[in-house]
Amino acid sequence: MAGITERISKELSELRWHFDLLNWVQLFSVLAVFTLFLIVPVLTIVQSSFIYQGSFSLYWFQHILQDPLYLPWKGVGGRLFDIIEYTTQQGKEVILFIEGLDFGIILNSLYVASLTTIFSTSIGFLLAFIFARYKFFGQEALRIILLAPLLSTPFVGAIGIKKMITSEGVLNTLFVDILRIMPFRIELTGLSAVILVQTLLFYPIAFLNIYTSIINIDPSLEEQAENMGASGFYLFRTVTLPLSMPGIEAGALLVFILSIEDLGTPIVFRGSNADKLMPVYIFRNMFTPTGTIKGDATALSLILLLISATIFIVLRKYISLRRYAMLTKGGVWRPRRRSLRPLTTILVYILCIVILFVALLPHIGVILLAFAGEWPSGELIPTYFTLRNFVKLFTEPGVLRSILNSVVYASVATVLIIILGVSAAYLVSRVKVRGMELLDTLVTLPIAIPGIIIATGFFLVFIDTPLSPLVWGAPLLIMSYTVRKFPFTVRAVFAGLEQVDKSLEESAINIGASRTKVFFTITLPLIFINILAGGMLSFIYSMSEVSTGIVIGDANHNDAPMTWKMYDMLFKGFGGSFVAAAMGVMLMALQFIMIVGSNLLLRKRAVALIGI
């Protein structure tokens, strides 16, 4: 008993030493926001999944496990591809129609996420190894250009590439009708199209993580292996590859999470088996005809959450705030690089150009759509170009209102993110007491929770309250942005705190300054650039938030953000796609400004904001 009392007394003494009033306010503010707008909604989904007709039951899970819509107990549906033949005035036409097999909603999601992860990681590793280990002319400029797919906003990739890959799309028109180098048309849709788009959008994330991991390898380890006789592929397999595995695994797992929670891409390919993915099915089947939340949707939400949480537990090894700081600091050595011969350099450029050509197809497509006045099927480019689509952004009341809504919501959310993010990062970095690891986990948890889960939880928790999204969508949209985009700022701030010499703060405390005064007069000025850079990224990614934006926006159109308006316009005739594309280009321009600005502010530390 005496030992327990002594331990409690020691813990209390440490708390009094490390915590002042400001620290307590910071801690409770972060915990309150994350508890109310993250933990409670998630726990409510868990609870609702086990309720059937007012009592505890496993009914919904039994229903999901037995229904072939979710799992293919009666055999795999669909076909990997179909060959369609028809006759036109020009003669016989053949289309290779690739949609993909249908494994049921749950396995479809795992299948798409797995293949996207494999393809993205393979491309990312190939590029990362080349740029980390070899020197050639124009290397840095080419490396930056290869990150261009990161400038992708909601629906942009899918909108642009859908125009490219249909049977009457740009690629078929170019290679079949004009160049005549392909004997038949190829059309990708459904799951195959989703995998293609996601791979093009997410490979830079794998590339950044793997590149960072490789350049942080201590060259002396490889040199010692070479001294012992290792060389070539054996050296790569036994030393280089194992040492770069943290970046490979972190990048792959992050791509998997981003893929399995993606709602914007499959929505564009509606009417195909892309509808049979968990986020899409939850979104479209959330409500019963009476307006209540459907039990199978909440149960499916829980299954999606469990999959994401499992991946997060593995990913957590690499994505704690402390891990972020280590990757941003890098090594004190110069990475091993060999110069490429001219012929090899040409081959590298050809490889990168091919990847960029495919990866930028969505962006090219959406830019052409944004400036198109008319673009009939089968035409290589629009009939004529116009700025009318951009003018409509500011002249059509519904469009302008949605843009202003997004600006206001994202601005308020960014202020909250900065206040709470600085607080959380400061506590994890500076307050060395037991339990701070849990706070670290809490503030990185949004990475693992799909937006559709948070949106569903918001409806369950707040539907009968003054914060009901059916009454007023703004508060919940702001809080969803705050929670979902929190990691961008907290990562940047923590990296800045780890760069600041703690002796500056300790010296001020030793001469009588309070921790609060030190925080405001010394710590904040020293990390201001990090706060600004993180806030810029949180703002633009809040503007681009898809899942909660279209779910809550669909419940209250007057308060809807621009992501919902883009979704709404996509399915109101092809003319709506032109204006939606213009909104996407505007977001891409803002994203470019914010990402470049944050990179210039943080210099070499900016990799941590996008990579793991």
C-alpha positions, 0 to 999 in steps of 0.5 A: 500500500505504501508503495502504491501511495508513493508511486501516486505521489511521484506521478502527481509531482511529475504532473505538477512539474510538467503541467501548468494551466496552459498545458491543462487547457491544451490537453482538455481542448484536444481531448474534448474535440477528438472525443466528441467528434471522432471517438463518440461517432465511431463508438456509436457506429460500433454500438448501432451495428449490434442493434436490431429491433431495439436489442443487442443482436448479430443480425446485421453481420449474419445478413452481410455474411450470408448475402452474396451481394457482400461476399460471393458465396454463389460464385464470382460474378461479372467478367474480367473483360468482354469483346463487343462487336458491332457494325457502323457506316465505317465498317466493323468495330471491335471494343475490348470492354474491361470492367473486372470481376465482381467479388462482392462489396467487401472483397471488391474493396480489398481487391481494389485496394490491394492492386492499387497498393501493389501497382503504386508501390512498384512504380514508387519504388522504381522511381525512388531507387533511381532518383535516390541512387543515381545522378543525371542531368535534370534530376531534381526538376524531373523528380518534382514533375513526377509529383504532379499527380499530387495536385489532384482534387476531388473527382478530378482524376476520375473526371479527366481519365473517364473522358480519355478511356471510354470507347469514344474517348481521346485515347481511342480516337487518337490511337485507333481513328487518327494514328491507326496503330491499334486494331480495336478500341479499349474501354476501361470502366468499373473496378479496373478504371478505379484501380487505374485512377487510384494508382495514378493518384497515389504512386507519388505518396509511395514514391515520397516515402520510399525515396525518403527512406533510401536517402536516409540509409547510412552509406557506411552500412553498405560500404561495410558490406561491400568490404566483406564482398557483397555487391550488385543484387546481393548487396541490394537484397541483403542490405539496401532493401531491408534498410528501406523497408520502413519507407516501403511498408509505410508508403504501401500501407498508407496507399492501401488506407487511402484507396479503401476509403476513397469515395470520389473516384468510384462515384464517377464510374457509377452504373458499373461494378464500381458501385460495389465498393464499401464507401460507395455502398454505405453512401448510397444506402445509408438511409431507409425510406423513413430517414433512419440509418440502415443497420447493414450500412452501419455494420458495413461501416464497422467492417470498413473501420476494422480493416482500416484500423488493422492497417493503422496498427501496423502503420502506427509503427512508422507514423507516430509524430516522433517518426515524422520528426526523424524522417524530416531531419534526415542523416548527416551523411551524403547519400551514395549516388552514381552518375548515369551514362548518357544512354542510360539517362535517355532510358530513364527519361523515356521511362519517366515520360511514359509514366508522366504521360499516363499519370497526367492524363486525368489532369490533362482531361480535366483541364480540357474539360474546364475550358471546353465549350463543347466536346462531342464523343469521338473528338480528340479535343473540344470543338471550341474553348471558352472561359464561360465555365470559369465565369459560371463559378462566380455568376451561378448562385448555387455554385458561388454559394458552395465555393464561399461555403467551402472557403468559410468552413476551411478557414474556420477549421484551419484556425481550430486545427492550428490552435489544437495542432500546436497544443497537441504537438507541444504536449507530445514533444515537451511534456514528458509524462506517462500517457503522452503516447496515447495522445500521439496515437489519438492525433494520428488516428484520423489517418485510419478512419475513412471519412464515410465512417465519420460522416455516418457517425455524425448522423447517428450522434447528432441527427436529433440534436440542434447540430443535426446536418438536416438542420444546419450542416456548417458546424459538423462540416467544420468539425469534420474538416478539423478532425480529418485534416488535423495531421497535416498541421500537427506533423509540421508543428512537431517537426518544428519543435524537434528542430528547436533547441530545448535549452532556449526554453529551459534557460527562460524557465530557469530565470523565472519565466512561466511555461506559458510565457515561454510558450508564447514568447519563445516557442511559438515565434521559433516554429511560426513557419512550421505552423504557417506551412501546416495550416496552408496544407490543412486549409487546401485539403479541407477545401478538397474533403470529399466523403464528409462534404458530399454526405453532409452536403447531400442532407442540406444543399444550402450549406453544402461545400463545393465538393458536394456541388461538383458531385451534384453537377457531374450527374446533371448532364455533360454540361455540368461536367464542364463547370465541375471540371472548372471547379476542380482546376481552381482547386488544383491551382490553389493546391499548387500554390499551397503545396509549393508555398509550404515546401518553400517555407519548410525547405527540406522538411516539407517531405514530411507533410506529404510522405510518412 
